[in-house]
Amino acid sequence: MYSNVVEAFNEYFEMIPACTYELKKEVYKLRYQVYCIETGFENPENFPEKFEFDKYDNHSIHYLIRHRKSEIYAATTRLILPNLDDPEKLFPIEQHCLINNLDPIKHVQRIKLGEVSRFCVSKGFKRRKNEFSTLTGTGNTSKESFTDNERRIFPHITIALIACLVKMSNEKEIYYWYAVMEPSFLRFLSTLGINFNSIGPLTDYHGNRLPCVIKVSDLLSGVAKKNPELWEIISNKGQFS
């Protein structure tokens, strides 16, 4: 029996910074699997080498979540960093979405702003069949592949990705996140105490998505109030609070 959810998660999974060439290849390979094969959000013909990447990857930091026993990479995300040489250079959200509510970001220094991107969980580590077409859900897998205890941890993979983003933000002194999100995922996050601020209307970008922003410290305090156990994962037991 585990004393807390952090212990349980760490028994089966590990969070790995993709800071080498080989690990970045694992990131791009997993993204190809999720975005091109599993969800069809990207055209696989655009990536003949079966690595999904774009021009933002060179100024992003990446994390992977790996299943310890199988050594399979289950999930990944990246944080697109501001361009320190040209802070006014647009983030993807600013190019693809209409931003018409500037109040949440009007006092934010651009060098303290990053964009959450390529946030995805592989099909084999999702819990429910109807989530196979989503990027962030937790869907079905075979009983032969994982123990019951392992499958109980699958919903926390999404939480662990958020923990990775918090860690990246702490390391790079990023205090605010841009994100373009499905309304259903925003509703899910709100149940955890994570409340993004909408900064524009719905945009047709691989389906209807909302441009949003959140202050990282507000995210942490919101989770701490609503679910202290999950806060322990996201804050690394308070290290990043």
Beta strands, then each sheet from edge to edge (+ up, - down):
strand 1: 13-17
strand 2: 60-67
strand 3: 73-80
strand 4: 113-121
strand 5: 176-181
strand 6: 197-198
strand 7: 203-204
strand 8: 208-215
sheet 1: 1+ 2- 3+ 4- 5- 8+ 6-
sheet 2: 1+ 2- 3+ 4- 5- 8+ 7-
end
